Structures are given as C-alpha cells and as structure tokens.
C-alpha cells in the first residue's frame, strides 16, 4: 500500500495530534511524518513525561514537534491540545490483556471513556479527520481488552452521527500484532533468551496475524487520504504459528496452556481467522526476528 506525498496531501495533514504519541506506534508514525515532511505541526499527547523526553531526544528536538502531557481521560485537556489540529490519531489505550483483566475499571476509563472524550474533543475542536487504532482482539472479543476496544470502535463509528456531514469524519484501522511493538512476543522472547534457552508458550499451534510497523503506518496514511467516514480499514495480513516463531528464534518451548479467555486463533473479520491466512514460513520469521526494531 503506497501513500503519495504531494503538496496537496501535505496540506491536508498540516497539523496532526497523536494520543499515546510517545508509544511504539506513535513513534513510528511520527518518524514517517518527519521523514517525508508530511506535516508542519505534530502534537505528541501522552501522559508519560520520561517517554516524551526520551522520544524528544531521539528525534533531536525537531521544531515541527509539540509536546503535551495529558491523559485521554481528561476531556478539557484534550480540547486544549487539539486547538488548530486537523488530523487526530487515537493510539492511546491500555493494551495488555493481563492488565485489563485485573484492572477492568481502569481499562474502561482509558479505552472506552477516553475514546469518547477523543470523539467529543475532536468535534468541539473542529478536527477534519480522526482515526482510531483498533485491534483484531475487538472482533468477537473474549477479553476485557477486546471488549473495551470493540466499544471504542463503536464509539468512533457513532461519532459521525454527532459530527454531521460537515464535521469531523471518524474511521478506524484494524491491526494484527505489530512486530516489535512494546510488550509483543518478539521483543519479550528476545529478552528472555538473553538469560534462558526456553520461552513460555500457551500452545504451539496458536496462530497470530503478523504486521510490520511500516505497514501499520501505511494503513493510517491510507485512511487519512481516503477520508471515508465510518469505514473500518482492514488489511490482508499473513499469520504465523507460535511454535514456528519459537523455532525461528532458536528457542525451546515451555507449554503453559491457553488462558481462560485466550483464543487459539485471532480474527480480522468475522469468520476470517488467523489459521486460514497465509502461513509464514520459519525462514520468513527467522529473517524478521533477526532485526531489532527501533522503539
């Protein structure tokens, strides 16, 4: 998927705000905007001052960047941060399924109420387009995290009813597992393998969708360019068998069993499960896992 970078398209993205902007995806998206000169003003909105400071240092304090400490739970702060912003990318969320299982009210406050705040602030601030980063775990959800993201998707869809034809246009991008993202399996196993030859595996025959960070960025840029209210952008992704991933990384497996709410196979669309997608080979996985992704 290619996204052109004409002067006209750069004008459409003159000012961008990214919630959760100091997270893994926010960093990848920001790097692309800066590299291709796609935006004159990029607002990084997140609640972690240390991560913002680290990101600011890595990006050499680029003058196109603005740094705002804030939480998506704070609607007033969101409205202030969105002043003059044309494009909103909503990437902030509690993402760990174990954390969301134990802290369900916190999961709801961030992933559901926080998303509603983003929708209201986008409309009130006059943003042109708002894009939600959503997860394959929101399709027929089995976890608190998946349920919260399913509701977040519904909230974004419903935002178009509130904004009207001339207001903010809301859409979503559905993702599989982004390779190298914070807390994902590849970097987690890589750390374990520094001190052990064995990694914990729920079931070797589990399958998961595979997506590169560059592909995830491309999908958002395509959604912004398409500018279609209410659309859910779903990529066609390959998948891997978890046992094959362990083999590719040279790891022995300690099978711990599926968690009560864990799926054997994920879904991007109802009925289109990861075990039916194109299967990545061990050699393909070996090439991918050999690369250390920038954080």
N, C-alpha and C positions, 0 to 999 in steps of 0.2 A: 504494500500500500504506500503510495507516494503522495506527499503533500507539497504543492508548489509554494514558492516563497516570493511571489510577485509583489510589487509595490502596493497594489490594491489589497492583497491579502494581509500584508504587514499593517496596513492602515486599519483593517478590521480588528486587529489584536493590539491596538495602540497601548492599552492598559489592561493588565491581567492580574488577578488575585488568586492565590493558591492557598486554600485552607490545608493545614497539615503540610505546609510548604517545605519544612525542614526534614520531612520524612524521606524515605528512599525514593518513592516515585516523584515527589515534589522536586527533589534534587535533579533527577534525570530530566524531568520536563523543563526545569529552569535552565539547565545546561544547553538543551536544544534551542530554547528561545534566544539565549545569549549567542550561541554559536552561529545561528542562522539569521541573527538580527531581526527576529520576528516581532519584537515588542519594544516600545520605548520606556515602559514602566512596568516592573514586575513586583507585586507586593507579596512578600512571604509572610503569611499569617499562621502562627503556631504558638504553642504555649511553653515550649522548651527553650529557655534562653541559652543554655550551653550548646544545644544543637544548632541554633541560629548562629551563634558566634563561630562555631566550627565551620558551618557552611559559608558564612561570610568570608572567612579566612581562605577557604579553598577556592572560592570564586574571586579572590583578590579584590574584594570590596567594590565590585563593578558598580558604576554610578547609576546604572539602569535599575538597580535593585532597591526596594524599600523593605524595612524590617519592622514588623509589628507583632508584639507579644499579645496574644489573645486566645480565647477559647471559643469554640463554636457554640458553647452553652450560653455565651453572653451576646444576646441579640443586639444590644446597643453598641457594643464594641465592634461587632461585625458591620453594622451600618456605617459607623465612622470609618472603618478600614476600607470599605467599599466605595467611598466617595470618589467619583470620577472614574470608576473602574468599568470597563466594557465587557470583559470576559471573566467569569468566575469558574474556577476549577475546584470542586469539592472533593478533596482527598483525605480529609481528617476523619479518623474513625478509631475506635478500639477494635483491633483486628485479631488478637489471639483468642482462639476458641476456648482455651482453658481459663483465661482471664474473664471472658464474658460469661462462662458457665458459673463461675464463683461470684462474680460481681454483676449480677443481672441488672440491678437498678442503675449502676454506673454505665453499663452498656446501653441501656435505653436513653439515659440523659445525653450521651455523646452521639450515638449512632442514629437515634430517632428524633429526639427533641433538638439536638444540634443541627440535624439536616433540615428540620422545619424552620429553624432560625436562619439558616443559609438561604432558604427559599424566600422567606419574608424580607430579609435584608436585601437580597438581590432585586426584588420587585421595588422596594422602597427607595433603593439607591439608583434605580434606572439602568441596571446592567442589561446588556443586549442578549447575552447567552450565558447559561450556567450549565456545566457538565458535571455529572456525578460519576465518580469511580465506584463501580459496584463489583460484586464477586460472584463467581459461579456457585458459591455456597448459599446464595439467595434464591436459587432455583430449587423448588421443593425442599426447603430448608429443614435441617434436622438438629441444628444447634441454636443457642441463643444468638450467637453472632449472625448466623444465616437468617434467622427470623428478623433481627434488627435491620439487616441490610435489605431484606425483602420489603420491609416497611419503608425504609429510606427510598427505595426505588419507586414505591407507590406515591410517596410524598412529592418526589421530583416530578413524576408524571402529572400529579394533581396541581402542581404549581402553575401549569399552563392554563388551568381553569381560572385561577386567580389573577394572572397577569394579563390575560386577554390577548387579542391578536396583535396589538401594537406594543405589548410589554415584553418582559424577559421571556426568552424561549428556553425551556428546560429539556434536557435529554440526558441519557445515561450511556456509559460504556461498561460492558460486562467483561470481566477479566478471569483468566485462569491463574495458576500460580506463576508469578513473575520471577523468573530465575535470578537468584542473587539478592532478592529483597530481604529486608531486615526480618529476622526470625524465621525465614523459609528454610526448607530442608537442606539445600546445598551448603549455605554458609554454616548452618547448625552442625551438620555432619562434619564439615571441614574442621571445625574447632574440636569436635570430639576426637577426630582421627589424629590430632596432634599429640594426644596422650593415650589413645587406645586404638586397637585394630577392629573394634566392634561397635556398631551403631544400633540403637533401638529401632525396630520396625514393627508397625502394627500388624501388617500382613504383607508378605512379599508380592501377592497378586493384586494388591490395590493398584489402581491407576489414577493418575492425576494429569490434568492439562498442563502443557508447557508453553510459556510465553517469554520472549526476550523483553527487556526493558525498552529497547528501541521500538519494538512492535507496539508496546503499550502506549508509548508517546505518539507514535504514528496514528494510532486509533483515535486518541483525543484530538489531535490536529485535524484529522478527517472529520470528526464530529463537529468541530467548530466551523470548518469550511462548509460542511453540508448544511448546518444551521436549520435542522429539521426538528421542530418542537414535538416532544413526546416520543421520539424514536429511541429505541434501545439498540445500540451498536454492538453486534456480537461477532467476534472474529472466528474464523475457521482455524482451530489450533490442533497440533499433534498432541499426543499424550505419551506418557511413559509408565512402565510397570515399576513399582517401587523396588522390587528385587533386582531389576535390571540397573536401576540407578545405583544401588549399593555395589553391584558388581563393577560398574563403570568407575566408581570412586575407590575401588580396591578394598572394600570394607566387608568384614564378616557381619552377619546379622544376628541380633538377639530379638526373636519374635515375642512381642509383648501383648499382642491381641488388640483387636479394634476396641476403641472406647465405645461406651453405650450409645452415643449419639453420632459416631463416625460412620461415614459411608465407605463402602468398598470402591465405588466409582462416583465421580462428580458429574454434573450436568451443566451444559451451557444453554441448551434449550430442553424443554420437556421431552424426554424420550431419547435425546442425543447424548449418550453417556460417554465418559472417557474411555471405557473399554471398547467402544465401537469406532473411536477416532483412529487416525493413522498412528501406528505404534512406532515410537522412536527406537532405533537400534542401540545396543550397548555402545557401539563405536561412536554414534552421534552424541550420546550422553557423555562419553569419555571426553570428547572434544569440548563440549560445553562446560563440564565441571572442572576442566583444567584451567579455565580462565577465572581470575579473581575479579569480580565485578566491583566497580567503584561505588562507594556508599554515598 
